Amino acid sequence: MSDSLIDTSKMSTGERAALELAESSRDMRELSGFAASLFDGAPDFGALFPFPEQAAEDKAEGNVFLGRLRKFLEEKTDPDAIDREGEIPDEVMKGLAELGAFGIKIPGEYGGLGLSQTNYSRAAMVLGGHCGNITALLSAHQSIGLPQPLLIFGTDEQKRYYLPRCAAGGISAFALTEQDVGSDPARMKTEAVLTEDGSHYVLNGEKLWCTNGLKAFAMVVMARTPTAEKPHATTALIVEADWLGVEVVTRCHFMGLKALYNGVIRFTDVKIPVGNVVAAEGKGLKVALTTLNTGRLTLPAACVGLLNRCRDIAVDWSGKRVQWGQEIGKHGAIAAKLADLAADAFATESLVLYTSALVDADKKADIRLEAALAKLWGTEAGWRGVDATMQIKGGRGYETADSLRNRGERADPIERFMRDCRINTIFEGSTEIMHLFIAREALDPHLRRGAAALDTRKGMSERLKAALRAGLYYATWYPKRWMPLTRGIPSGLDPELVSGLANTAVLSRKLARSIFHSMARYGPKLDRQQLLLGRFVDVGAELLVMSASAARAHALGDENSLKLARYICRRGQHRCEALFAANRGAPDAEGYKLAAGLMGGGR
Ligand SMILES: Cc1cc2nc3c(=O)[nH]c(=O)nc-3n(C[C@H](O)[C@H](O)[C@H](O)COP(=O)(O)OP(=O)(O)OC[C@H]3O[C@@H](n4cnc5c(N)ncnc54)[C@H](O)[C@@H]3O)c2cc1C
């Protein structure tokens, strides 16, 4: 039987397998940090203030690289041509390698630049506003390809052998997805079997949509390594592309990211030395999830670059384009979009910088919630921002950059941006999966205390004892979630931000109480209430956005940042109230029944 906190005994086989696998790969540490305190209804602003400032030396080191990267991108790359031709020219690959862009975080001893997580995120911001294809190439290589898992889990030998090749421009990839495995790794078919002499694994299977797979010299492949006790065990293996039995079956093409070297990769009796296991046999999903914890920050960082660029284009156009007697930016409907663009760029940057600083302060920091919330909120904001910019630019937003250029107009690539960024809310954890992941983590403290009482797999006396323990705990926890206790708001803060944070604390307590009420109402069936949980997660995300933006604006101190943070706090408060209202009155159950009818053949 699984030691999962969640009672899976009444689930279907597929559901149980998916959930038990996810549970067994979770980080078992108790949640800590600012985001966790928001879901617990006791925001610890002391964990956020003062907003972590990048050390001067680290910033200067980053600035040198960012300056070179910017210059290279502006002078030596043509993102519209890359999009049009579906190829990244060899000179661009070579130039990026010479800059060290393939080994940004790889330590100097392995030939990399050895830059911090903050500087890596800043590089993703520069890339994200320029070229989605180059961003995806470098991000898939460094955030999920070989470097990140090897930096966390690699043996000295693996690091010495592979990292210098990665840093020098050897491209790597990460292969998890299969035909039947999207968000659910329990259905994985690719299998690695240990040889009798224990020296090798033999790998068979086929991976879908492997980014960089066409160019990679090596990839991290996730494979089943089932045992009698753990039939869904997975293992992460380093596989080199030129080994016998590794074959690129086809290149995949998409709506955007036209120059992604993404493909179907087949493995037929590929022999992999046991020394190429990452971490240990059976730890594959843990490797993937831990890698993604930090890896996930790259997408919102890239969205910061995208949002900054969209904001600049939208502001410029809104000031120049005159319709109905005035600049379109003076019409209320367009002005609101400009305000949101600027606010979302600032807010996403605040989330990414805050979480990156946590990693830089402690490589083992628990950023599960912060990184996931940044991914969820930042990629949705990126999509909203591009959509708003397209609306602001009207027909010119929908027109391709090449066509605009041909007509002698400024070739703003909004159409390309829209195609390229749509995938951000799907890969590296779709919005729906991020909602589930964050909800599971946010509920963890309650599950640890209360789940045993409701677990039908346990005996009655064990359940009663658990209920008593939980009752005692909640007898003090619950009343406190009604008390106006606010910790850690620093003195000297802008008065509007003080009230923004006070509202954050009120909403955080309401969030914790509402989660508690829902647990009491739905019991073990709460996980079925995906929309309800999703809205709780969205409230938590807004609260983190409000707090991080306020803290960063306070640290920056300029009027522009303060104005943005004040707006973000007010907007966040309204959004949270709307989300709570939706959880009270939205016709979720009716919608679910309607969908069930549709799936049953109705219309
Ligand atoms: C351009 C591109 C690049 C990629 N690069 C890589 C790569 O390098 N390596 C790699 O391994 N994979 C890669 N992928 C795969 C990508 O990570 C998957 O597309 C993603 O995991 C989602 O899987 P799926 O598309 O099969 O969707 P599915 O898992 O089939 O999901 C379909 C829809 O159902 C939703 N859904 C699924 N389960 C649930 C649930 N329990 N509750 C609520 N909603 C649910 C999803 O959110 C989604 O909206 C790439 C994909 C693309 C398109």
Ligand as a Chemical Component Dictionary entry (heavy atoms), coordinates in Angstrom:
data_LIG
# 
_chem_comp.id                   LIG 
_chem_comp.type                 NON-POLYMER 
_chem_comp.pdbx_formal_charge   0 
_chem_comp.three_letter_code    LIG 
# 
loop_
_chem_comp_atom.comp_id 
_chem_comp_atom.atom_id 
_chem_comp_atom.alt_atom_id 
_chem_comp_atom.type_symbol 
_chem_comp_atom.charge 
_chem_comp_atom.model_Cartn_x 
_chem_comp_atom.model_Cartn_y 
_chem_comp_atom.model_Cartn_z 
_chem_comp_atom.pdbx_ordinal 
LIG C1  C1  C 0 6.723  22.934 -28.378 1  
LIG C2  C2  C 0 6.789  21.872 -27.347 2  
LIG C3  C3  C 0 7.988  21.583 -26.722 3  
LIG C4  C4  C 0 8.066  20.563 -25.773 4  
LIG N1  N1  N 0 9.278  20.208 -25.242 5  
LIG C5  C5  C 0 9.358  19.116 -24.447 6  
LIG C6  C6  C 0 10.622 18.593 -24.021 7  
LIG O1  O1  O 0 11.670 19.142 -24.331 8  
LIG N2  N2  N 0 10.638 17.457 -23.286 9  
LIG C7  C7  C 0 9.496  16.811 -22.913 10 
LIG O2  O2  O 0 9.576  15.792 -22.235 11 
LIG N3  N3  N 0 8.284  17.284 -23.274 12 
LIG C8  C8  C 0 8.175  18.410 -24.041 13 
LIG N4  N4  N 0 6.969  18.872 -24.445 14 
LIG C9  C9  C 0 5.766  18.258 -23.931 15 
LIG C10 C10 C 0 5.005  19.162 -22.975 16 
LIG O3  O3  O 0 5.677  19.253 -21.760 17 
LIG C11 C11 C 0 3.596  18.589 -22.880 18 
LIG O4  O4  O 0 2.900  19.072 -24.010 19 
LIG C12 C12 C 0 2.884  18.948 -21.622 20 
LIG O5  O5  O 0 3.440  18.226 -20.575 21 
LIG C13 C13 C 0 1.405  18.643 -21.692 22 
LIG O6  O6  O 0 1.201  17.337 -22.139 23 
LIG P1  P1  P 0 0.174  17.030 -23.327 24 
LIG O7  O7  O 0 0.397  18.015 -24.386 25 
LIG O8  O8  O 0 0.246  15.605 -23.669 26 
LIG O9  O9  O 0 -1.217 17.356 -22.658 27 
LIG P2  P2  P 0 -2.117 16.394 -21.745 28 
LIG O10 O10 O 0 -1.374 15.967 -20.532 29 
LIG O11 O11 O 0 -2.760 15.361 -22.563 30 
LIG O12 O12 O 0 -3.207 17.468 -21.283 31 
LIG C14 C14 C 0 -4.179 18.007 -22.183 32 
LIG C15 C15 C 0 -4.965 19.060 -21.422 33 
LIG O13 O13 O 0 -5.577 18.472 -20.275 34 
LIG C16 C16 C 0 -5.151 19.134 -19.098 35 
LIG N5  N5  N 0 -5.009 18.139 -18.034 36 
LIG C17 C17 C 0 -4.256 17.014 -18.024 37 
LIG N6  N6  N 0 -4.361 16.369 -16.859 38 
LIG C18 C18 C 0 -5.221 17.094 -16.108 39 
LIG C19 C19 C 0 -5.748 16.959 -14.779 40 
LIG N7  N7  N 0 -5.404 15.946 -13.984 41 
LIG N8  N8  N 0 -6.584 17.901 -14.340 42 
LIG C20 C20 C 0 -6.940 18.967 -15.118 43 
LIG N9  N9  N 0 -6.480 19.146 -16.368 44 
LIG C21 C21 C 0 -5.633 18.225 -16.852 45 
LIG C22 C22 C 0 -3.850 19.789 -19.462 46 
LIG O14 O14 O 0 -3.562 20.920 -18.638 47 
LIG C23 C23 C 0 -4.083 20.203 -20.898 48 
LIG O15 O15 O 0 -4.796 21.400 -20.916 49 
LIG C24 C24 C 0 6.884  19.876 -25.409 50 
LIG C25 C25 C 0 5.674  20.186 -26.016 51 
LIG C26 C26 C 0 5.606  21.141 -26.992 52 
LIG C27 C27 C 0 4.306  21.395 -27.673 53 
# 
loop_
_chem_comp_bond.comp_id 
_chem_comp_bond.atom_id_1 
_chem_comp_bond.atom_id_2 
_chem_comp_bond.value_order 
_chem_comp_bond.pdbx_ordinal 
LIG C1  C2  SING 1  
LIG C2  C3  SING 2  
LIG C2  C26 DOUB 3  
LIG C3  C4  DOUB 4  
LIG C4  N1  SING 5  
LIG C4  C24 SING 6  
LIG N1  C5  DOUB 7  
LIG C5  C6  SING 8  
LIG C5  C8  SING 9  
LIG C6  O1  DOUB 10 
LIG C6  N2  SING 11 
LIG N2  C7  SING 12 
LIG C7  O2  DOUB 13 
LIG C7  N3  SING 14 
LIG N3  C8  DOUB 15 
LIG C8  N4  SING 16 
LIG N4  C9  SING 17 
LIG N4  C24 SING 18 
LIG C9  C10 SING 19 
LIG C10 O3  SING 20 
LIG C10 C11 SING 21 
LIG C11 O4  SING 22 
LIG C11 C12 SING 23 
LIG C12 O5  SING 24 
LIG C12 C13 SING 25 
LIG C13 O6  SING 26 
LIG O6  P1  SING 27 
LIG P1  O7  DOUB 28 
LIG P1  O8  SING 29 
LIG P1  O9  SING 30 
LIG O9  P2  SING 31 
LIG P2  O10 DOUB 32 
LIG P2  O11 SING 33 
LIG P2  O12 SING 34 
LIG O12 C14 SING 35 
LIG C14 C15 SING 36 
LIG C15 O13 SING 37 
LIG C15 C23 SING 38 
LIG O13 C16 SING 39 
LIG C16 N5  SING 40 
LIG C16 C22 SING 41 
LIG N5  C17 SING 42 
LIG N5  C21 SING 43 
LIG C17 N6  DOUB 44 
LIG N6  C18 SING 45 
LIG C18 C19 SING 46 
LIG C18 C21 DOUB 47 
LIG C19 N7  SING 48 
LIG C19 N8  DOUB 49 
LIG N8  C20 SING 50 
LIG C20 N9  DOUB 51 
LIG N9  C21 SING 52 
LIG C22 O14 SING 53 
LIG C22 C23 SING 54 
LIG C23 O15 SING 55 
LIG C24 C25 DOUB 56 
LIG C25 C26 SING 57 
LIG C26 C27 SING 58 
# 
